[in-house]
Amino acid sequence: MSVPALNLLLGPDAADILAAAAGEYEADLTALRVADAHVAPTGGVRVRYVADVRRADGSVRGEVFVAATGDRIPAGAAVLAGEFAGTPVEVGVWRWPQDPALPGMAVAAHPARLAELLASAGLTVPPAPRISVRAYRPGQRAVLEIGSEAGGPRWFVKVVRPALVPELQLRHRLLGAALPVPPVVAADERGLIVLPEAPGTVLRQLLATDAAIPSPQELQDVLDALPATLLELPTGRGHLRRIEDSARVLALTTAANPAVPERLRESVADQLRSAASEPAGPLVPVHGDFYEAQLLIEHGRISGVIDVDSAGPGERVDEWANLLGHLSVFGLRTPRAAAYGAEILAHARRRTDAADLAVRTAAVVFGLATGPFRTQRDGWAQRTRERLELAQRWLSSMRTHSSSAPAPLIFATDS
């Protein structure tokens, strides 16, 4: 199984495509590197590049380009048609910040326009605020940090597809009544919401230090405080319901790489398919993506809960599984994350069915195994294999709960 578009967009021919795009505004491409690559279960490909571009005046600057194929091409993108390896191909191309799926980017990335939007919401901002890109997933979303060279308050602008703005506002309003979720202080129908900076440091960062962190019970308290009004929102899909998507992406991205054995990938996928079951209990309010990067900590206590885009009805066991899956992957190279994961595993096992928790955590890790390819860093295939082997250990842990065999080691300090 292969994706010809991957060979095109990750190979030397990509420079010709982007050179043509740069030529549209009388610029020359002088250097190009891949920043990240995404393959959809359908086979559509999207690649983000960082390029050096020489303008007509002789100046050279760094720019971000995106190339996409198949269903990853958003409406409004410039499309180049041609042939590659004997196959017709169409490639959609755009450059930051002109993302055709995110019209709000034209405001968010433009200092004067952004200052006008913030001022209209009653926020005191300089005429030309400093804008830093914190995250950008082409065609889907971006997060920009807004500040001033002189210091003072900071805001975060989330850029999404316009249709999602009302849903995001609603989630922040519902959750903000019960938890330290940042309020929406401004919104724009073009796909922007503005949030104030929340106090604290992301828990994931603290796990690489010896700073105070919350107990498992404090995490439990956050989950228990999620408001019942979330049950009125649409129900999302847990990781165990996304196995086919993850398996497809892994097959498309690793089939030609001997560092990721097909037998390992297919074995884990087959076991997860067999383990898929009916819901473990009644639907309850969930965060939807509960893990260590979504929690802010100040003086060892939870001071902020962020990225609530997926909040709604769900199963509580999936919240614990998502957290444990992320911590077990992070713990492969961060000892304190592994130790913290062992504490949370002991806590969660007392509140859920241990075997069900293990299989759902394996599903999370299986989904995370698609991540190393996206980064395109050296050694991504080995890291993919490590995650698949970790998912296998979670599945083996599930089986040992009904036998006298000792559970395989997941975290360095678990029991």
N, C-alpha and C positions, 0 to 999 in steps of 0.2 A: 504494500500500500504506500503510495507517495502522493505528494501534492506538488505538481509542476510549478505552481506559483511561488512556492517556497524557494525552489532553486533559482527562480527569476529574481525575487525580491531580496534574497539574502546573498545572491551571487554578484559578480562583477557587472552584469548587465543592468543592475539597478541604477548604477551611476548614469547610464545613458538616459533612462527614464526621467530621473530627477534633473539632469542637465537640461532636458527639453522643458521641464516645468520652470526652472530658473530662467531659461531664455525668454520665457513669456514676459518677464519684466526686465529684460535687457541686463541680465546678470549671468556670471559664469560660475559653475560649480568647480571648486578647487580641491575639496576633500570631503569625504563622506564616511560615516560609521553608523552601524546599527545600534540604536538605543534599546529597543525591545521589539519583540515579535509576538503576534497573537494569531492562533489558528482556531477557528470556530469548528464545532462538531460537523457543520455542513461542508467544511473544506475551504471556506472563505478565509483569506489571509489579510492581516493588517500589520504593517511594519512602520515603526517610527524611527526616523533618522536624525542625527545631528550633522549638519553640513557647514563647511566654510564656503562662503559665497563672495565673489568679487563683484561689486557694483560698477555701474558705468563711470562713476567718478574715481575709480581706482581703490576705494576703500574695501576692506575685507571684514566681514562680520559672520558670526555664527547664527545659523537659523535652524529651525526644526521643520522637517518635511514628513509627510505621511503618505504611504502608498497602500492601496487596498485592492482586493479582488473579490469577486463573487458577492455574497450578501453582506460583506463588510464595506462595500462602497455606499456611502450615504447619498441621498438625493441632493443634487446641486454640486457634486464634486466634478471637477474637470476629468474627463475620461480619455485615456490614450488607448487606441486599439492597435493590435499588431499580431505577430506570431512568435511563439517561443517553443523550441524543440518540436516543431512541426504541428503545434496546437494553437488555434486562435486564442487570444487572451485579451482581456480588457482590464486596465489598471486605472483606478481612481486616484488622483493626486491632489493634495492641498498642502499649504504651509501654515504654520502657526502665525497668528491666531485665527486664521480664516477657516475654521472648521465648519463645514456646511451643516452638520447636525447640531452644532452648538452656536446658534446666532448670538447668544449673550456674550460670547467671547470677545466680540467686537467692542463691547462696553467694558468688560472686566479687565482686558489687557491694555486699555487706552487710559492713561492717567487722568486726563482732563475729563473724559466722559464718566469715569468711575468716581472722580471727586464730586461731580455734579449729582450722581445718583446718591452717594453717601450724604451729601449736604441736604438733599431733598428729604432724607429720612431724619434730619435733625442732628446728624453726627458732625462733629468738628474735625475737619480734615484739612491738610495743606492743599494748595492748588494742584500740586503734582505729587501725589502720594507714591511711595516706593512700593513696587509690586514684585513679589517673588512667587514663582510657580512651585507649589508644594507637590502637586500630583497632576498628571494629565493622561487620561485614557482616551485616545482619539475616538471621536464619534460617540462617546458616552458621557464623560464627565471630566471636570478639572476642578482643582482647589487652588486658590491663589491667596497668599498672605499679603495683607495691606498694612503698611506702617509709614513712619516718617523718619527721615534722617535725624531729626531732633529727638526721637524717642516718643514717649506717650503711648496711648492706647493702640492696640492692633485689632484688626478684624480679619475674618476669613470669608472669602467669596466662593461659594460653591456654584459652579456652572454646570447645568444639566440640560437635558432636552426640555423644551418649554412646557410640554404636557405634564411634566413631573412636578412642577413648582407647587401647585395646590396641595398635592399629596405630601410633599416635604414640609410645607408649612403646617399642615394638620398634625403630622407626627411630632414635630417639635412642640406644638402647643399641647398635645395630649400628654407627652412624656414630661414636659417641663413643669407640669402641675404636681409631679410626684418625685422627680429625680433631678439632679443637677445637669440638665440638658440645656445647652445654650439656646436662648430665644432667637427667633428670626427678627432682626431689627430693620431689615429692608428686603424687598423682593421686586422682581421685574418679570413681566410676562414673557420676555425674551429668553428666560431660562436662568435667572440669577436669584440666589438668596444670600443675604449677608448675615453673618453670625459674629458675635463678639468673641474675643479670646477668652477661653475658660482657664481658670487657675490650675496649676499643677503640671506635672510631667507625665508623659505617656508611660504606662506601666512597663511596656516592652523595653524602654530605655533603662528603667530602674533595675530590671532583671540582669543587666550587665554590670551592676554596681552592688554595693552592700547597703544601699538606702532602705529605709523602712518601707514595707509593702503591706497591703491589706491581707487579712486572714481569709481563708475559704468562706467562713461564715459571713464576712462582710460582702463577699461576692454574692452569696446566697441572699443577703438582705436586699441587694440591688434587684435581683431577679424577682424577689417577692414583692417589691414595690412597684413593679411594672403595672400600669393602670388597666383595669378591666375594659376601659373604652377602646383599647387596641383590638379587642375581639370583633369590633365592627368593621375592621379593615380586611382586605383580601388576605387569604392564607398563602404563604410562600411554600417553596419546595425545599425540603431538607436535603442534606448531602446524599443520603441513601437513595433519594429519588432522582439523583442526578448522575448515577453511576454510568449510564449509557453515554451521556455527554462526555464525561471525563475519560471513559475508555476509548471513545472515538478520537478525542484530541490526542491522547497518548499514542494511539496507533498511528495517527497521521504524522506525529512529530518525532517518533523514536523508531519507526519500523526499519529504517536503514542504518541505525546506530547499534553496533554490537555491544556497546557498554550497557545497554538496557535490554536484557534478554526478553524475547517475546514470551517465553514460557512463564516467566515471573509476572509480567504484566497481565497476561491472560488468566493465570491462576488466581491472582488477587481479584480481578474483575469477576471471574466466575463465582468465586466464594461469596463476594458481595451480592451478586445477583441472587444466589441461593438463599442468602441470609435476609434479603429484603422481606419485610413483614408488614402487617397491618399496624396502624398507629398504636403506640404503647399506652396511651391514656387519653383523657379529654384534652381538647385544645385549651391552652392557657396563653396569656400575654407573653410574648417573647421579644427580645431585642432583634433577633434575626441574624446577627453576625457578631455574637458575643465572644470576644477574645482580648488578649492583652494589649492590642494596639488601639482599642476603643475605650480604654479607661484612663482617666487622668488621676494622678495621685499627688496629694500634698500632705506632708507630715505623716505619711503612712496611711492616710485615709483617702477614700474615693472622693474626689472633688469635681469630677466631670465625667459624663457619659456622652460619647460622640458617635457620629456616623450611624444615625438611627433610620436610615433610608429603608431598611427591611423590616422594621418593627411591625408586629401584627399578631395574628393568631398562630400558634405553633405548639410543639411539644417541648416540655422542659428538658427532657433528656438530650435533645439536640443542642441546647445551649451549652450544657456541660461537655458534650462531645466536641463541639466546635472549639471550645477553650482548650480541652485536653489535646485535640489534634494539633492545634497551633503550638502549644507548649511543647509537645513531644518532638515536633520538627525543629523548633527553636532550640530545644534542649540537646539536639544532636551535637551542637557546638557551644552551648552556653550552659555550664554546670548549674548555675543558680536557677535557670528556667526549668531544668530537669528536676531539681529538688522541689521547686514550687509545684510543678506538675504532679509529683508524687503526693504532696499534701492534698491537692485538689482532687486527685483520683480517689484517695481514701475517703474524703468527704462525700464525693459524688456517689461512690458505691453504696454508701449508707442510705442514699435517697432515691436511687434508681435500681432497676434490674441490671446487675453487673455485666451479664452477657450481652444484653441489648446495648448498654453503654459502650462496650468494647467494639461491637460491630459498627455502630454509628461513628465512633471515633476513627475506626479504620477507613470508613467511607470519607471522612474529612481529610485524612492524610492522603488517601488515593486522589482526591480532588486537588490537593496541594502539590501532588507530584507533577502536575502540568506546569507549575510555576517556574522551575529552573530554566525550561526552554525559553520562556518569555523574556528572561533577563539576558539571554545570549552571552552570558559570561563564560570564561574558560571553566571547563569542568562541569558544565550544566548536566551532561548525561550521567555522570557519576552521582551527582546529587539527586537526580531523578530516581536512579536505582536505589539509593539509600532510603528515599521516602517510600518506595514500593516495598522494600524489605521491612521498613517500620510498620507499614500497613499490614503486612503479613504477620508480624509479631502481635499486633492488636487482635487479629483474627484468631491466632493461636491462643491468645489470652482468653478469648471468648469461649473456646472449646474446653479449656481447663477448668472453667467454673462448674462444669457438671461431671468432673472426674477427680481422681486423687492426684493427678499429675501436677507438679509445680508450675505456676504461671511463668511464662517467659518474661525476661527483664525488659520493661518498657522504658522506665526512667531509671537513672543510675541508682536511685535510693528507694525505689518502690518495693513493695513486698507482696 
